[in-house]
Amino acid sequence: MRISAGVEMLQLTAKAFDQDIILNPTLVWNNDEAIVIDTGMPGQMNQLKEALHELDMSIEDLKVILLTHQDLDHIGCAADIRNNSDENIIVYAHGFDKPYIEGDLPLIKTNASQMSNEELAAIPDDIKYLYTNPPKVDVDRVLKGSQQLPYCGGIEVISTPGHTPGHVSFYLRKSKTLVAGDALVLANGQLMGPVKQTTLNMDEAVQSLENFLHYDIEHVICYHGGYFQGCPKKAILRIKEHTLQREKVKRK
């Protein structure tokens, strides 16, 4: 889906726990370079190649991979992209998630060694393999909040921890597009906060949403749910208000 000139939301299909899901990496490019933000699940390399082919591009055109965080469905094809290219592709991620992405530490949410036999038995075999053999890729450069990346008209890193310790989002200055990663999801046409079941620190994740309020955002790409057009400020304030009300109920 074309968001604006040089910004395309890709759609990759996968099956997880007997459900079909759509993942939405973002491709950003100009005449000199092409960048992919997040890379889908392991095994989706052919889908990525087909998506690039439809845009008259190839893996060889990619110069940079930006990773929002360490989860399987975001880092899945990063190593394959690098291995399928003769170019020196630069991989960026936040320092907090770097050791997990590189395989020095097990991925926090899919660490088979921390799961009971019953929990492992409940995971389908095709997914279980990924828990015991997760993807990994070397991170060349470490991201930090408010960092300005000199690609495609300027990309700013927004620190949004909570979903994982090193979760980041990206603001594409030229197109006023927020690539939210998993900091926001889109459901039934509404922007929602991060999914509680897959978020490590929900309070921190909701607090991180305030960082979006400083940007002039016209387009939002959610990795889960897809494209939202409009200002997300009302949605963010609604999410925070809902969280505060929920906490008040808990204290009673």
C-alpha positions as CSV (number, residue, x, y, z in Angstrom):
1,M,0.0,0.0,0.0
2,R,1.5,3.3,-1.1
3,I,1.4,5.8,1.8
4,S,3.2,8.6,0.0
5,A,6.0,9.0,-2.5
6,G,8.8,6.7,-1.4
7,V,6.9,5.1,1.5
8,E,5.2,1.7,1.0
9,M,3.4,-0.4,3.7
10,L,4.1,-4.0,2.9
11,Q,1.7,-6.8,3.7
12,L,3.1,-10.2,4.6
13,T,0.8,-13.1,5.5
14,A,1.6,-15.7,8.1
15,K,-0.1,-18.4,10.1
16,A,0.3,-18.5,13.9
17,F,-1.6,-20.7,16.3
18,D,-4.0,-21.7,13.5
19,Q,-4.8,-18.0,12.7
20,D,-3.9,-16.1,9.6
21,I,-2.2,-12.8,10.4
22,I,-0.9,-9.9,8.4
23,L,2.4,-8.2,9.2
24,N,3.2,-4.7,7.9
25,P,6.9,-3.9,7.4
26,T,7.6,-0.5,5.9
27,L,9.7,0.2,2.9
28,V,11.2,3.7,2.5
29,W,13.2,4.7,-0.5
30,N,14.5,7.4,-2.9
31,N,16.8,7.4,-5.9
32,D,19.9,6.6,-3.8
33,E,18.8,4.2,-1.1
34,A,16.1,1.8,0.2
35,I,15.3,1.0,3.8
36,V,13.1,-1.7,5.4
37,I,11.7,-1.2,8.8
38,D,11.1,-4.7,10.4
39,T,11.4,-7.8,8.4
40,G,8.5,-10.3,9.1
41,M,8.6,-13.8,10.4
42,P,11.3,-16.4,9.6
43,G,10.4,-18.0,6.3
44,Q,8.8,-14.9,4.7
45,M,11.7,-14.1,2.5
46,N,10.0,-15.0,-0.7
47,Q,7.1,-12.7,0.2
48,L,9.5,-9.9,0.8
49,K,11.2,-10.5,-2.6
50,E,7.8,-10.5,-4.3
51,A,6.7,-7.3,-2.6
52,L,10.0,-5.6,-3.7
53,H,9.6,-7.0,-7.3
54,E,6.1,-5.4,-7.6
55,L,7.9,-2.1,-6.9
56,D,10.6,-2.9,-9.5
57,M,13.1,-3.3,-6.7
58,S,15.1,-6.2,-5.3
59,I,16.9,-7.2,-2.1
60,E,20.1,-5.8,-3.7
61,D,18.5,-2.3,-3.4
62,L,18.2,-2.4,0.4
63,K,20.9,-0.6,2.2
64,V,19.5,-0.4,5.7
65,I,17.4,-2.5,8.1
66,L,15.7,-0.7,11.0
67,L,14.4,-3.0,13.7
68,T,11.8,-1.6,16.1
69,H,12.4,-4.4,18.6
70,Q,13.5,-8.0,19.3
71,D,10.3,-10.0,18.7
72,L,10.3,-13.0,16.3
73,D,7.9,-11.4,13.8
74,H,10.0,-8.3,13.5
75,I,13.6,-9.7,13.2
76,G,12.6,-12.9,11.4
77,C,14.0,-12.3,7.9
78,A,16.8,-9.8,8.8
79,A,19.6,-12.4,8.5
80,D,18.2,-13.8,5.3
81,I,18.0,-10.3,3.7
82,R,21.7,-9.8,4.6
83,N,22.6,-13.2,3.3
84,N,20.8,-12.8,0.0
85,S,22.5,-9.5,-0.8
86,D,25.9,-8.7,-2.1
87,E,25.6,-5.3,-0.6
88,N,26.8,-4.3,2.9
89,I,23.4,-3.9,4.6
90,I,23.5,-1.9,7.9
91,V,21.3,-3.2,10.7
92,Y,20.1,-0.8,13.4
93,A,18.4,-1.6,16.7
94,H,18.3,-0.2,20.3
95,G,21.0,-1.2,22.6
96,F,18.6,-2.7,25.2
97,D,17.4,-5.2,22.6
98,K,20.7,-5.7,20.8
99,P,21.9,-8.8,22.8
100,Y,18.6,-10.6,22.2
101,I,18.6,-9.8,18.5
102,E,22.2,-11.0,18.2
103,G,21.5,-14.3,20.0
104,D,23.7,-13.6,23.1
105,L,20.5,-13.7,25.2
106,P,17.3,-15.7,24.4
107,L,14.4,-13.6,23.1
108,I,12.4,-12.5,26.2
109,K,8.9,-13.6,25.1
110,T,9.8,-16.8,23.3
111,N,12.4,-18.3,25.6
112,A,11.7,-22.0,25.5
113,S,14.0,-22.7,28.6
114,Q,11.7,-20.6,30.7
115,M,8.5,-22.5,29.7
116,S,6.9,-25.5,31.3
117,N,6.5,-28.7,29.4
118,E,2.8,-28.0,29.3
119,E,3.3,-24.5,27.8
120,L,5.7,-25.9,25.1
121,A,3.3,-28.8,24.3
122,A,0.6,-26.2,23.6
123,I,2.7,-24.5,20.9
124,P,2.2,-25.8,17.3
125,D,5.2,-27.6,16.0
126,D,6.0,-25.1,13.2
127,I,6.1,-22.3,15.8
128,K,7.8,-24.4,18.5
129,Y,10.9,-24.7,16.2
130,L,11.3,-21.0,16.3
131,Y,11.2,-20.9,20.1
132,T,14.1,-23.3,20.3
133,N,15.9,-22.0,17.2
134,P,15.2,-18.3,17.1
135,P,16.5,-16.0,14.3
136,K,19.4,-13.8,15.0
137,V,21.4,-11.1,13.2
138,D,24.3,-8.9,14.1
139,V,23.4,-5.3,14.9
140,D,25.8,-2.9,13.3
141,R,24.7,0.4,14.9
142,V,22.8,1.2,18.1
143,L,19.8,3.4,18.2
144,K,18.8,5.9,20.8
145,G,15.8,8.2,21.3
146,S,15.7,11.5,19.4
147,Q,18.5,10.3,17.1
148,Q,18.3,11.7,13.6
149,L,19.1,9.1,10.8
150,P,20.2,10.7,7.5
151,Y,18.1,8.5,5.2
152,C,15.3,9.4,2.8
153,G,14.7,12.9,3.9
154,G,15.4,12.2,7.6
155,I,14.2,9.6,10.0
156,E,13.9,10.3,13.7
157,V,14.1,7.6,16.4
158,I,11.4,7.8,19.0
159,S,12.1,5.9,22.2
160,T,9.0,3.8,23.1
161,P,10.0,1.2,25.7
162,G,7.5,-1.0,27.4
163,H,6.5,-3.6,24.7
164,T,10.1,-4.6,25.1
165,P,12.9,-2.8,26.9
166,G,14.4,-1.4,23.7
167,H,11.3,-0.8,21.6
168,V,11.6,2.2,19.3
169,S,9.3,3.8,16.7
170,F,10.3,5.9,13.7
171,Y,9.1,9.3,12.4
172,L,9.6,9.8,8.6
173,R,10.0,13.6,8.4
174,K,9.4,14.0,4.7
175,S,6.0,12.3,4.6
176,K,5.0,13.0,8.3
177,T,4.6,9.2,8.8
178,L,4.8,7.4,12.2
179,V,6.1,3.8,11.9
180,A,4.8,2.7,15.3
181,G,6.1,-0.9,15.5
182,D,4.0,-2.5,18.3
183,A,3.6,0.7,20.3
184,L,0.2,1.1,18.7
185,V,-2.1,-1.4,17.0
186,L,-5.0,-0.7,14.7
187,A,-8.3,-2.6,15.3
188,N,-11.6,-2.0,13.7
189,G,-10.3,1.3,12.3
190,Q,-9.3,2.6,15.7
191,L,-5.8,3.2,17.1
192,M,-5.3,1.3,20.2
193,G,-2.4,1.0,22.7
194,P,0.0,-2.0,22.8
195,V,-1.5,-5.4,23.4
196,K,-1.3,-6.2,27.1
197,Q,-0.7,-10.0,26.6
198,T,2.5,-9.4,24.6
199,T,3.7,-6.2,26.4
200,L,6.3,-6.7,29.1
201,N,5.6,-3.4,31.0
202,M,2.2,-2.0,30.1
203,D,2.5,1.1,32.3
204,E,5.8,2.0,30.6
205,A,4.4,1.3,27.2
206,V,1.4,3.6,27.8
207,Q,3.7,6.3,29.2
208,S,5.9,6.0,26.0
209,L,2.9,7.0,23.8
210,E,3.3,10.6,25.1
211,N,6.4,10.8,23.0
212,F,4.3,10.8,19.9
213,L,2.5,14.0,20.9
214,H,5.6,16.1,19.9
215,Y,5.3,15.2,16.2
216,D,3.2,16.5,13.3
217,I,1.8,13.1,12.3
218,E,-0.4,12.6,9.3
219,H,0.0,8.9,8.6
220,V,0.5,6.0,11.1
221,I,1.7,2.5,10.1
222,C,1.0,-0.1,12.8
223,Y,2.8,-3.4,12.3
224,H,-0.4,-5.2,13.4
225,G,-3.5,-3.6,11.9
226,G,-1.9,-1.6,9.1
227,Y,-2.6,2.0,8.0
228,F,-4.3,4.9,9.9
229,Q,-4.6,8.4,8.4
230,G,-5.1,11.3,10.8
231,C,-3.7,12.7,14.0
232,P,-3.2,10.1,16.6
233,K,-3.3,12.6,19.5
234,K,-6.9,12.0,20.4
235,A,-6.4,8.2,20.4
236,I,-3.3,8.5,22.6
237,L,-5.1,10.7,25.1
238,R,-8.0,8.3,25.1
239,I,-5.7,5.3,25.8
240,K,-4.1,7.2,28.7
241,E,-7.5,8.1,30.2
242,H,-8.7,4.5,29.9
243,T,-5.5,3.3,31.6
244,L,-5.9,5.8,34.5
245,Q,-9.5,4.8,35.0
246,R,-8.5,1.1,35.0
247,E,-5.8,1.8,37.7
248,K,-8.3,3.7,39.8
249,V,-10.7,0.7,39.7
250,K,-7.8,-1.6,40.8
251,R,-7.0,0.5,43.8
252,K,-10.6,0.4,45.1
